[in-house]
Amino acid sequence: MLFSEVIGQETLKQELIKSHSQSRIPHCQLFVSPEGTGGLAMAIAFARYVIEKSLPTNSSSYKISELKHPDLHFVFPNAANKEVKSKPFSDLFLEQWRGFVHNDPYGNLLDWYSKLGVENKQGKIGNDDAENLLKKMSLKSYEGGWKVAVIWMAEKLNQAATNKLLKIVEEPPEKTLFLFVCESEETLLETLVSRCQIFRLGPLSKNKIEDYLIKKGVKTSVAKKAAINCTGNLRTALKSVYEIKNEKEFEEWFLKWVRTAFKVKSNKEEVLALVEWSKTMSKEGREIQKSFLTFSLNIFRNALMKNYGVDSLVTFEPKTDLNFESFSKYVHGNNIEEISQELESAITGIQSNGNPNFIFMDLSLKLTRLIQ
């Protein structure tokens, strides 16, 4: 991650570069960065800048670009998962972390938990993480330059870990840099905040987000709409673009699903087709599954508006051969509440790491009853 890859925040970039050029780098810095504004990206870019400027002239920048340099350390919320069943701490998840940073540097805590497969747990930065970081930052630099620690989502530091880190933050070894990143400093211990130079990242401009999306290959009309609606949050913009790109495929899945559900009443053997459909859906990633269910919920709600003649509130436009007007007649006041409840329950089940095959099959059988 380079400064050139961080979207917007130009004033802060120049301030950080100036602090380095004037040899006035605060040893402890806190980036207060609401979701989607780039705090993690900025911290990593500055960490890379500081380390690379201190490297010997014959040293390669490959390790730092791959987030594998021995003088660059990461601490982040974590929890036991299928691979790490007990005593979790950040170093045990570095492979997943590097993938997350490279692919989703503007992701939030839930995105990270999804990457770890711990969506239904409360991650933390605990004492083991603090102890491990203290040992690393107390050692000599690998290449004689700066040692940098990036502590992401510092809100998840528990009190014991915070107190342990305070010892080294108060009296840091020479050429050590601690970069804390949080969405809000309100939950951090005041003793830690008071020892940090605070930098605040604001919402990104519509133009910056639109330009970024277009460079990523997003259609101008889609990029413009996403930039307007995301309130300066790049993650929100990326998520909306992702959902738009998947809408046609989602609609095809939905069409097959409801057509099969309708057939079950007259032909019980169609239940087997629902079984196969559920198996197919269970193989998709959990984020795709949740997005599809949310998409389906939106269609049902639009169908209700269509059935009651409130066309001004209908936002759904079919992209397949779904006969929306005919379908909407099966969605009414007597079933919409239960349909919505079942879809929302399925979304919750997926979020809680439930068995997706069972969830989709159970939902499908209920749908056959509700839309007849």
BABASE-614252 format. One line per field, with one value per residue (C-alpha): residue number from 1; residue in three letters; chain; x, y, z. Coordinates in steps of 0.001 Angstrom, whole numbers, always signed. Each point is the difference from the previous one (the first is absolute). Example, Ala and Ser with C-alpha at 12.3 -4.5 7.8 and 13.67 -1.06 7.14 Angstrom:
<pts>
nr: c(1:2)
rest: c(ALA:SER)
kette: c(A:A)
x: c(+12300:+1370)
y: c(-4500:+3440)
z: c(+7800:-660)
</pts>
This chain:
<pts>
nr: c(1:2:3:4:5:6:7:8:9:10:11:12:13:14:15:16:17:18:19:20:21:22:23:24:25:26:27:28:29:30:31:32:33:34:35:36:37:38:39:40:41:42:43:44:45:46:47:48:49:50:51:52:53:54:55:56:57:58:59:60:61:62:63:64:65:66:67:68:69:70:71:72:73:74:75:76:77:78:79:80:81:82:83:84:85:86:87:88:89:90:91:92:93:94:95:96:97:98:99:100:101:102:103:104:105:106:107:108:109:110:111:112:113:114:115:116:117:118:119:120:121:122:123:124:125:126:127:128:129:130:131:132:133:134:135:136:137:138:139:140:141:142:143:144:145:146:147:148:149:150:151:152:153:154:155:156:157:158:159:160:161:162:163:164:165:166:167:168:169:170:171:172:173:174:175:176:177:178:179:180:181:182:183:184:185:186:187:188:189:190:191:192:193:194:195:196:197:198:199:200:201:202:203:204:205:206:207:208:209:210:211:212:213:214:215:216:217:218:219:220:221:222:223:224:225:226:227:228:229:230:231:232:233:234:235:236:237:238:239:240:241:242:243:244:245:246:247:248:249:250:251:252:253:254:255:256:257:258:259:260:261:262:263:264:265:266:267:268:269:270:271:272:273:274:275:276:277:278:279:280:281:282:283:284:285:286:287:288:289:290:291:292:293:294:295:296:297:298:299:300:301:302:303:304:305:306:307:308:309:310:311:312:313:314:315:316:317:318:319:320:321:322:323:324:325:326:327:328:329:330:331:332:333:334:335:336:337:338:339:340:341:342:343:344:345:346:347:348:349:350:351:352:353:354:355:356:357:358:359:360:361:362:363:364:365:366:367:368:369:370:371:372)
rest: c(MET:LEU:PHE:SER:GLU:VAL:ILE:GLY:GLN:GLU:THR:LEU:LYS:GLN:GLU:LEU:ILE:LYS:SER:HIS:SER:GLN:SER:ARG:ILE:PRO:HIS:CYS:GLN:LEU:PHE:VAL:SER:PRO:GLU:GLY:THR:GLY:GLY:LEU:ALA:MET:ALA:ILE:ALA:PHE:ALA:ARG:TYR:VAL:ILE:GLU:LYS:SER:LEU:PRO:THR:ASN:SER:SER:SER:TYR:LYS:ILE:SER:GLU:LEU:LYS:HIS:PRO:ASP:LEU:HIS:PHE:VAL:PHE:PRO:ASN:ALA:ALA:ASN:LYS:GLU:VAL:LYS:SER:LYS:PRO:PHE:SER:ASP:LEU:PHE:LEU:GLU:GLN:TRP:ARG:GLY:PHE:VAL:HIS:ASN:ASP:PRO:TYR:GLY:ASN:LEU:LEU:ASP:TRP:TYR:SER:LYS:LEU:GLY:VAL:GLU:ASN:LYS:GLN:GLY:LYS:ILE:GLY:ASN:ASP:ASP:ALA:GLU:ASN:LEU:LEU:LYS:LYS:MET:SER:LEU:LYS:SER:TYR:GLU:GLY:GLY:TRP:LYS:VAL:ALA:VAL:ILE:TRP:MET:ALA:GLU:LYS:LEU:ASN:GLN:ALA:ALA:THR:ASN:LYS:LEU:LEU:LYS:ILE:VAL:GLU:GLU:PRO:PRO:GLU:LYS:THR:LEU:PHE:LEU:PHE:VAL:CYS:GLU:SER:GLU:GLU:THR:LEU:LEU:GLU:THR:LEU:VAL:SER:ARG:CYS:GLN:ILE:PHE:ARG:LEU:GLY:PRO:LEU:SER:LYS:ASN:LYS:ILE:GLU:ASP:TYR:LEU:ILE:LYS:LYS:GLY:VAL:LYS:THR:SER:VAL:ALA:LYS:LYS:ALA:ALA:ILE:ASN:CYS:THR:GLY:ASN:LEU:ARG:THR:ALA:LEU:LYS:SER:VAL:TYR:GLU:ILE:LYS:ASN:GLU:LYS:GLU:PHE:GLU:GLU:TRP:PHE:LEU:LYS:TRP:VAL:ARG:THR:ALA:PHE:LYS:VAL:LYS:SER:ASN:LYS:GLU:GLU:VAL:LEU:ALA:LEU:VAL:GLU:TRP:SER:LYS:THR:MET:SER:LYS:GLU:GLY:ARG:GLU:ILE:GLN:LYS:SER:PHE:LEU:THR:PHE:SER:LEU:ASN:ILE:PHE:ARG:ASN:ALA:LEU:MET:LYS:ASN:TYR:GLY:VAL:ASP:SER:LEU:VAL:THR:PHE:GLU:PRO:LYS:THR:ASP:LEU:ASN:PHE:GLU:SER:PHE:SER:LYS:TYR:VAL:HIS:GLY:ASN:ASN:ILE:GLU:GLU:ILE:SER:GLN:GLU:LEU:GLU:SER:ALA:ILE:THR:GLY:ILE:GLN:SER:ASN:GLY:ASN:PRO:ASN:PHE:ILE:PHE:MET:ASP:LEU:SER:LEU:LYS:LEU:THR:ARG:LEU:ILE:GLN)
kette: c(A:A:A:A:A:A:A:A:A:A:A:A:A:A:A:A:A:A:A:A:A:A:A:A:A:A:A:A:A:A:A:A:A:A:A:A:A:A:A:A:A:A:A:A:A:A:A:A:A:A:A:A:A:A:A:A:A:A:A:A:A:A:A:A:A:A:A:A:A:A:A:A:A:A:A:A:A:A:A:A:A:A:A:A:A:A:A:A:A:A:A:A:A:A:A:A:A:A:A:A:A:A:A:A:A:A:A:A:A:A:A:A:A:A:A:A:A:A:A:A:A:A:A:A:A:A:A:A:A:A:A:A:A:A:A:A:A:A:A:A:A:A:A:A:A:A:A:A:A:A:A:A:A:A:A:A:A:A:A:A:A:A:A:A:A:A:A:A:A:A:A:A:A:A:A:A:A:A:A:A:A:A:A:A:A:A:A:A:A:A:A:A:A:A:A:A:A:A:A:A:A:A:A:A:A:A:A:A:A:A:A:A:A:A:A:A:A:A:A:A:A:A:A:A:A:A:A:A:A:A:A:A:A:A:A:A:A:A:A:A:A:A:A:A:A:A:A:A:A:A:A:A:A:A:A:A:A:A:A:A:A:A:A:A:A:A:A:A:A:A:A:A:A:A:A:A:A:A:A:A:A:A:A:A:A:A:A:A:A:A:A:A:A:A:A:A:A:A:A:A:A:A:A:A:A:A:A:A:A:A:A:A:A:A:A:A:A:A:A:A:A:A:A:A:A:A:A:A:A:A:A:A:A:A:A:A:A:A:A:A:A:A:A:A:A:A:A:A:A:A:A:A:A:A:A:A:A:A:A:A:A:A:A:A:A:A:A:A:A:A:A:A)
x: c(+0:+1471:-1202:-999:-2370:-1757:-3089:-221:+1201:+2707:+532:+722:+2370:+2050:-7:+1353:+2666:+1033:+342:+2437:+2020:+381:+879:-2937:-1973:-2153:+734:-3655:-2694:-3752:-1914:-3676:-1653:-3740:-859:+1017:+2258:+3351:+1605:+1565:+1209:+1522:+1750:+1510:+1072:+1750:+1579:+1351:+1247:+1872:+1571:+996:+1643:+2185:+973:+3535:+254:+501:-3012:-3054:-3447:-1699:-428:-1560:-2365:-1138:-370:+2682:+2823:+1362:-135:-3711:-2410:-3781:-2465:-3729:-3143:-89:-1801:+320:-1202:+200:+3767:+953:-2101:+1539:+2225:-406:+2169:+738:+3135:-1975:-2212:+2594:-614:-3722:+804:+2307:-2676:-2585:+2185:+943:-3568:-2113:+2043:-3183:-1854:-1493:+108:-2854:+1805:+3081:-1996:-1569:+3498:+911:-3288:-903:-3031:-1908:+2785:+1311:+3637:+2452:+3604:+1106:+2949:+1812:+12:+1350:+2698:+1079:+174:+2028:+2623:+235:+234:+2687:+2312:+2485:-1195:+614:+1556:+1072:-2902:-3448:-2228:-3704:-3080:-3462:-2771:-3310:-3406:+1651:-3478:+339:+3000:-1034:+1158:+2797:+1446:-291:+1772:+2797:+485:+39:+3332:+1796:-2051:+1043:+3707:+405:+3341:+1763:-1507:-3186:-3351:-3458:-2881:-3385:-3063:-3557:-3439:-644:+2304:-2862:+421:+3792:+1611:+742:+3502:+753:-1690:+1843:+3349:-842:+222:-3543:-779:-3612:-1121:-3184:-2490:+1333:-1258:-2510:+2463:+2798:-2285:-1482:+3459:+1261:-2948:+311:+3714:-1056:-2130:-3377:-2390:-128:-3743:+366:+3079:-1753:-3052:+2142:+2116:-3082:-1698:+2953:+456:+3778:+364:+1955:-970:-3676:+658:+1889:-2711:-2752:+1957:+585:-3713:-934:+2413:-1645:-3622:-649:+1461:-1956:-3179:+654:+432:-3161:-1999:+1019:-741:-3543:-953:+984:-1820:-3185:+240:+237:-3736:-931:+3070:+1599:+3043:+1001:+1151:+3078:+710:-183:+2453:+2441:-524:+736:+3181:+1148:-642:+1803:+3235:+47:+1918:-1889:+142:-1539:-2677:-899:-55:-2293:-2430:-44:-591:-2900:-1525:+88:-1820:-2776:-469:-99:-2507:-2291:+107:-686:-2943:-1569:+500:+2582:+2248:+1729:+1692:+1062:+3757:+530:+435:+300:+3111:-1206:-3272:-1589:-3625:+67:-3602:-1315:+2314:-1008:-3596:+1253:+1507:-2528:-823:-758:+3463:+2535:+684:+765:+2032:+2078:+491:+1185:+2472:+1355:+312:+1963:+2351:+582:+650:+2642:+1637:+107:+1892:-3071:-67:-873:-1375:-2471:-870:-784:-1935:-2088:-678:-955:-2550:-1578:-108:-1988:-2724:+109:-306:-2710)
y: c(+0:+3315:+3537:+159:-2925:+1722:+1806:+3684:+1285:+2031:+2471:-2803:-1715:+3178:+515:-3517:+354:+3362:-1492:-2544:+2473:+2226:-2992:+837:-3238:-474:-3470:-664:+1025:-570:+29:+630:-1286:-668:-3030:+273:+3049:-1802:-28:-3440:+807:+3269:-1636:-2724:+2527:+2102:-3082:-1029:+3527:+230:-3454:+344:+3365:-1626:-3067:-461:+1028:-3616:-1290:-1320:+1461:-3311:-1099:+3272:+26:-3515:+1042:-2521:+2309:-1047:+3606:+361:-1473:-285:-393:-360:-1491:-3788:-3013:-3774:-1614:-3394:+291:+1702:-1671:+1576:+2857:+2132:+3037:+2027:-1770:-3226:+1699:+1939:-1881:+832:+3549:+664:-1283:+2237:+3107:-638:-755:+2157:+2808:+2028:-2920:+195:-2214:-2235:-550:-1092:-2324:-1516:-608:-1816:-1906:+1429:+2155:-1222:+788:+3129:+431:+1841:+1128:-1680:-371:-2549:+2472:+2778:-2249:-1207:+3541:+1220:-2676:+843:+3748:-405:-1847:+1680:+981:-2700:+2442:+2753:+2340:+560:-2637:+681:-1555:+497:-681:-143:+440:+1114:+151:-3767:+300:-1317:+1839:-2428:+265:+3793:+286:-2242:+2050:+3230:-1032:+69:+2874:+2218:-793:-1280:-1363:+2086:-153:-1786:+1146:-1023:+713:-576:-24:+330:+1065:+1984:+814:+199:-3603:+193:+584:+3686:-875:-1454:+2744:+2711:-1466:-13:+2584:-110:+177:+30:-1287:+1493:-1387:-395:+2362:-1210:+775:-2051:-3003:+287:+265:-2986:-2179:+959:-902:-3380:-569:+1007:+1654:+3770:+63:-2689:+1679:+3360:-1469:-1919:+3082:+2139:-2520:-1166:+3172:-50:-3665:-1936:-3354:+850:+1071:-3210:-2122:+1686:-475:-3641:-535:+1729:-2246:-3069:+1069:-1898:-3226:+466:+505:-3207:-1905:+1593:-852:-3664:-102:+1409:-1888:-3266:+972:+642:-3423:-1927:+293:-1881:-2245:-1139:-1292:+3634:-58:-1817:+2993:+2239:-2317:+391:+3769:+203:-2062:+2325:+3094:-1531:-107:+3773:+2206:+1304:+3604:-1063:-1984:+2966:+2379:-2342:-293:+3787:+314:-2484:+1897:+3160:-1750:-1213:+3474:+1522:-2655:+1039:+3621:-1138:-2154:+2901:+2388:+2218:+75:+3185:-2022:-2878:+132:-3527:-402:-3616:-869:-3537:-1427:+229:+1108:+2377:+1179:-3567:-986:+3016:-1282:-2744:+2485:+1743:+1124:-3524:-1397:+2839:+256:-3705:-70:+2933:-1635:-3263:+1760:+2142:-3103:-1724:+2987:-138:-3737:+490:+2791:-2314:-2696:-2230:-2891:+1735:-3154:-481:+3716:+217:-3282:+1025:+3405:-1590:-2346:+2882:+2057:-2712:+444:+3780:+895:-2467)
z: c(+0:-1162:+686:-3672:+603:+2897:-1277:+844:+3405:-1768:+2842:+2460:-2431:-318:+3766:+573:-2685:+1463:+3495:-1419:-2046:+3066:+2225:+2263:-90:+3128:+1368:+726:-2482:-56:-3291:+756:-3143:-377:-2115:-3652:+336:-222:+3439:-421:-3514:+1221:+2962:-2188:-2641:+2654:+1579:-3390:-719:+3308:-265:-3663:+619:+2662:-2054:-1361:-3659:-1112:+1911:-1852:+656:-859:+3612:+1061:-2996:+936:+3673:+970:+1060:+3431:+1252:-817:+2551:+106:+2834:-658:+1577:-103:+1420:-58:-3233:-1733:-544:+3286:+2665:+3112:+1195:-3143:-677:-3117:-1251:-437:-2604:-2005:-3255:+95:+1091:-2961:-2354:+1645:-253:-3630:-1109:+2301:+1629:+554:+1593:+3466:+3071:-1203:-3308:+1941:+2259:-3118:-1392:+3237:+121:+3415:-909:+3053:+2491:+1683:-936:+2208:+279:+3169:+2326:-2182:-2887:+2203:+1490:-3439:-1385:+2983:-643:-3702:+461:+2659:-2403:-2319:-3445:-2615:-2482:+2368:-727:+1467:+1566:-547:+1597:-1495:+2530:-1898:+1649:+3223:+1568:+452:+2331:+3391:+3105:+852:-3513:+9:+3343:-1228:-3174:+1991:+1511:-3347:-1434:+2930:-461:-3579:-1183:-2617:-3507:+990:-1329:+1227:-2368:+1624:-2267:+1310:-1211:+3195:+2903:+2505:+1174:+320:+3369:+461:+1212:-3446:-2024:+1939:-1052:-3718:-2738:-1393:-3718:-1188:-3389:-1432:-2539:-3527:-2689:-2597:-2794:+1587:+477:-3491:-1616:+1991:-1038:-3673:+46:+1408:-3107:+1426:-2472:+389:+745:+2679:+1502:+163:+1744:+2511:+769:+648:+2289:+2120:+2143:-430:+1010:-2639:+1490:-446:-3592:-812:+1589:-2013:-3246:+877:+579:-3272:-1932:+1543:-475:-3246:+1359:+3225:-2018:-1958:+3280:+1364:-3126:+121:+3719:-87:-3177:+1657:+3198:-1996:-1678:+3281:+711:-3184:-170:+3262:-1891:-536:+3636:-1307:-2226:+3071:+1749:-2893:-88:+3733:-427:-2773:+2120:+2984:-2041:-456:+2442:+3006:-1216:-3324:+1843:+2215:-2970:-1935:+2903:+404:-3749:+225:+2909:-2100:-2886:+2289:+1458:-3482:-1057:+2842:-1195:-3574:+1087:+1882:-2917:+1687:-3073:+1136:+2780:-2262:-645:-1324:-3771:-1261:-2002:-832:-1322:+3456:-490:+2919:-336:+54:+2863:+2098:+257:+2327:+2471:+2231:+3507:+1177:-741:-346:+3730:+368:-3228:+1278:+3394:-1559:-2303:+2842:+2177:-2770:-276:+3760:-241:-2694:+2044:+3024:-1903:-347:-2466:-3306:-1638:+2845:+103:-3722:-20:+3002:-1553:-3338:+1554:+1887:-3191:-1816:+2617:+203:-3692:-1071)
</pts>
